[in-house]
Amino acid sequence: MKLRSIVVDDEYFCRNNLKMIIDDFCPEVEVVGMADSADQARSMISEYKPDLVFLDIKMPKEDGFSLLQSLPQRNFSVVFTTAHSEYALQAFKADAVDYIEKPINIDDLRNAVNKVLKYQIANPGTVGSAPAVKEKEKENDRISLATRDGFMMVKNEEIVHLEASDNYTMIYMTENRKFLSCKNIKVYEESLNADDFFRVHKSHIINISTHLKGFTRNDGNIAILSNGKQIPVARRKLTDFLHRINTI
């Protein structure tokens, strides 16, 4: 399967460098056009009807997100290419298949192309990396938290995040509540609803459906929660984390 693609970037060197890498290392991809602005990209998308668009985010006059929002219909996959790491969360919310930071790493590019190929083979004529499920019945929307005196039942939405503390777990909740549970964090990882919670680090589980408010790579990979806490995302968890939040 040959993917017809368009490269969109306002910088001449970046456009041509990416095309050169694609030509050399991604034989499954054919670059049919290169655009230096959102306006030119719209025309090329209409004319060439690509399978894949490599899209820069920060561009003069109109950024990549605005370009996507302006399209009445999108029948192609998107891989964002950008020097600005702070847009990762927004990129996956825009149903991007992947997000590659400049300077372009060949392995990252190859992985992104493989994701597009696998998805389009399984889901011809659709966009994104997985069908987004906006509403679904929760298997369990509450959990029993073990205390020294017994247990208490709380709703998932009340839990902001959990942090390992030796063989115990500190549970941070809404309204600045917190308490120390006598169970270890592994027990909670296995019992919490996977629709709502994600273990981003060996010491941290966060509520991604209710309390995840942002993500930044400025000081490492950091998830920002509704209570202001900044939680590290382990490198080995990063790809799964970014794809997981795309389904929220």
C-alpha positions as CSV (number, residue, x, y, z in Angstrom):
1,M,0.0,0.0,0.0
2,K,1.4,3.4,-1.1
3,L,0.4,6.4,1.0
4,R,-0.1,9.6,-0.9
5,S,1.1,12.4,1.4
6,I,1.4,16.2,1.6
7,V,4.1,18.0,3.6
8,V,2.9,21.2,5.2
9,D,5.5,23.5,6.8
10,D,6.2,27.2,6.4
11,E,10.0,26.7,6.5
12,Y,11.6,25.7,3.2
13,F,14.4,23.7,4.8
14,C,12.0,21.8,7.0
15,R,9.7,20.8,4.1
16,N,12.5,19.6,1.9
17,N,14.4,17.9,4.7
18,L,11.3,15.9,5.6
19,K,10.6,15.0,2.0
20,M,14.2,13.8,1.6
21,I,13.9,11.6,4.7
22,I,10.6,10.2,3.6
23,D,12.0,9.4,0.1
24,D,15.0,7.7,1.6
25,F,13.5,5.8,4.5
26,C,9.8,5.4,3.9
27,P,9.2,3.6,0.6
28,E,5.5,3.2,1.5
29,V,5.0,6.9,1.3
30,E,4.8,9.1,-1.9
31,V,5.0,12.9,-1.3
32,V,2.6,14.3,-3.9
33,G,2.8,17.9,-2.7
34,M,4.4,20.4,-0.4
35,A,2.7,23.5,1.0
36,D,4.1,26.5,2.8
37,S,0.9,27.7,4.4
38,A,-2.5,26.6,5.5
39,D,-4.2,28.2,2.4
40,Q,-1.9,26.3,0.1
41,A,-2.4,23.1,2.0
42,R,-6.2,23.4,1.7
43,S,-5.9,23.7,-2.1
44,M,-3.5,20.7,-2.3
45,I,-5.7,18.6,0.0
46,S,-8.7,19.3,-2.3
47,E,-6.7,18.6,-5.4
48,Y,-4.6,15.5,-4.4
49,K,-6.9,13.9,-1.8
50,P,-4.0,12.6,0.3
51,D,-4.0,9.6,2.6
52,L,-1.6,11.3,5.0
53,V,-0.7,14.9,5.8
54,F,2.5,15.7,7.7
55,L,1.5,19.0,9.4
56,D,3.5,21.7,11.1
57,I,1.7,23.4,14.0
58,K,3.2,26.9,14.3
59,M,2.8,28.7,11.0
60,P,2.2,32.4,10.2
61,K,-1.4,33.6,9.9
62,E,-3.0,30.2,10.5
63,D,-1.7,27.2,12.5
64,G,-2.1,23.5,11.9
65,F,-5.0,23.1,14.3
66,S,-7.0,25.9,12.6
67,L,-6.4,24.3,9.2
68,L,-7.9,21.0,10.3
69,Q,-10.9,22.8,12.0
70,S,-11.5,24.7,8.7
71,L,-12.0,21.5,6.6
72,P,-15.6,20.4,6.2
73,Q,-14.5,16.8,5.9
74,R,-11.2,15.0,6.7
75,N,-10.5,11.7,4.9
76,F,-6.8,11.5,5.7
77,S,-4.5,10.7,8.7
78,V,-2.4,13.4,10.3
79,V,1.1,13.3,11.7
80,F,2.1,16.5,13.4
81,T,5.7,17.6,12.9
82,T,6.8,20.5,15.2
83,A,9.6,22.0,17.2
84,H,7.1,22.9,20.0
85,S,6.7,20.0,22.5
86,E,3.9,21.7,24.5
87,Y,1.3,20.9,21.9
88,A,1.4,17.1,22.2
89,L,-1.9,16.8,24.2
90,Q,-3.7,19.1,21.8
91,A,-2.4,17.2,18.8
92,F,-3.8,13.9,20.0
93,K,-7.1,15.5,20.8
94,A,-7.2,16.5,17.2
95,D,-7.1,12.8,16.3
96,A,-3.5,12.8,15.1
97,V,-1.9,9.4,14.5
98,D,1.4,10.6,15.8
99,Y,3.4,13.7,16.9
100,I,7.0,14.0,15.9
101,E,9.4,16.7,17.3
102,K,11.9,18.4,15.1
103,P,14.6,17.7,14.3
104,I,13.0,14.7,12.7
105,N,14.2,11.3,14.0
106,I,14.1,8.6,11.4
107,D,12.9,5.9,13.8
108,D,10.1,8.2,15.0
109,L,9.1,8.9,11.4
110,R,9.1,5.2,10.5
111,N,7.0,4.3,13.6
112,A,4.5,7.0,12.6
113,V,4.2,5.8,9.1
114,N,3.7,2.2,10.3
115,K,0.9,3.3,12.6
116,V,-0.8,5.1,9.7
117,L,-0.5,2.0,7.5
118,K,-1.9,-0.4,10.1
119,Y,-4.8,1.9,10.9
120,Q,-5.8,2.6,7.3
121,I,-5.6,-1.0,6.3
122,A,-7.9,-1.9,9.2
123,N,-10.1,1.2,8.8
124,P,-10.1,2.4,5.1
125,G,-11.5,5.9,4.5
126,T,-11.3,7.0,8.2
127,V,-9.1,9.4,10.1
128,G,-7.1,9.3,13.3
129,S,-5.5,6.4,15.0
130,A,-8.5,4.8,16.6
131,P,-12.3,5.4,16.6
132,A,-13.0,7.8,19.4
133,V,-15.6,6.6,21.9
134,K,-17.2,9.6,23.4
135,E,-19.9,7.9,25.4
136,K,-19.9,4.4,26.8
137,E,-21.2,2.7,29.8
138,K,-18.8,2.4,32.6
139,E,-18.2,-1.1,34.0
140,N,-17.5,0.4,37.4
141,D,-17.8,4.0,38.4
142,R,-16.8,3.7,42.0
143,I,-14.2,1.8,44.1
144,S,-13.6,0.6,47.6
145,L,-10.7,2.3,49.3
146,A,-9.1,0.3,52.2
147,T,-8.6,2.2,55.4
148,R,-7.2,1.2,58.8
149,D,-10.7,0.8,60.2
150,G,-12.4,-0.8,57.2
151,F,-13.2,0.7,53.8
152,M,-15.1,3.5,52.1
153,M,-16.8,3.7,48.7
154,V,-15.9,6.6,46.5
155,K,-16.7,7.6,42.9
156,N,-13.9,7.5,40.3
157,E,-14.4,11.2,39.6
158,E,-13.5,12.0,43.2
159,I,-10.0,10.5,42.8
160,V,-7.4,12.9,41.2
161,H,-4.4,10.6,41.5
162,L,-2.7,7.9,43.5
163,E,1.0,7.9,44.6
164,A,3.0,4.9,45.9
165,S,4.4,5.3,49.4
166,D,6.4,2.2,50.2
167,N,3.8,-0.6,50.5
168,Y,1.0,1.9,51.0
169,T,-0.7,4.3,48.6
170,M,-1.5,8.0,49.1
171,I,-4.8,8.8,47.5
172,Y,-5.4,12.4,46.5
173,M,-9.0,13.4,46.1
174,T,-11.1,16.4,45.2
175,E,-11.6,19.3,47.7
176,N,-8.0,18.8,48.9
177,R,-8.8,15.5,50.6
178,K,-6.2,12.8,50.8
179,F,-5.6,9.7,52.9
180,L,-3.1,6.8,53.1
181,S,-4.4,3.4,52.1
182,C,-2.9,0.2,53.4
183,K,-3.0,-1.4,50.0
184,N,-0.1,-1.0,47.5
185,I,-0.4,0.8,44.2
186,K,-0.4,-2.4,42.2
187,V,-3.6,-3.5,43.8
188,Y,-5.3,-0.2,42.7
189,E,-3.9,-0.5,39.2
190,E,-5.6,-3.8,38.8
191,S,-8.9,-2.8,40.4
192,L,-9.5,0.8,39.0
193,N,-11.5,1.3,35.9
194,A,-9.0,1.5,33.0
195,D,-11.4,3.9,31.1
196,D,-10.7,6.5,33.8
197,F,-7.2,5.8,35.2
198,F,-3.7,5.3,33.7
199,R,-0.5,4.3,35.4
200,V,2.0,6.9,34.0
201,H,4.9,6.0,36.2
202,K,5.9,3.2,38.7
203,S,4.8,5.5,41.5
204,H,1.8,7.3,40.0
205,I,-1.7,6.6,38.7
206,I,-3.7,9.5,37.4
207,N,-7.4,10.0,36.6
208,I,-7.1,10.9,32.9
209,S,-10.9,11.1,32.2
210,T,-11.8,13.8,34.8
211,H,-8.7,15.4,36.2
212,L,-6.0,15.5,33.4
213,K,-5.8,19.2,32.4
214,G,-2.6,19.3,30.3
215,F,0.7,17.9,29.3
216,T,4.1,19.5,28.8
217,R,7.6,18.4,27.8
218,N,9.3,21.6,29.0
219,D,10.8,19.9,32.1
220,G,10.5,16.3,31.0
221,N,7.2,14.6,30.3
222,I,4.8,16.0,32.8
223,A,1.0,15.5,33.2
224,I,-0.8,18.5,34.8
225,L,-3.8,17.7,37.0
226,S,-6.8,19.6,38.1
227,N,-5.4,20.1,41.7
228,G,-2.2,21.7,40.2
229,K,0.0,18.6,40.8
230,Q,2.6,17.9,38.1
231,I,3.1,14.2,37.6
232,P,6.0,12.7,35.7
233,V,5.2,10.4,32.8
234,A,7.8,7.6,32.3
235,R,9.4,7.5,28.9
236,R,8.4,3.9,28.4
237,K,4.7,4.9,29.1
238,L,4.7,8.1,27.0
239,T,3.4,6.7,23.6
240,D,0.7,4.6,25.3
241,F,-0.3,7.6,27.4
242,L,-0.6,10.0,24.5
243,H,-2.6,7.5,22.4
244,R,-4.8,6.6,25.4
245,I,-5.9,10.2,26.0
246,N,-7.0,10.4,22.4
247,T,-10.0,8.1,23.2
248,I,-11.3,10.3,26.1
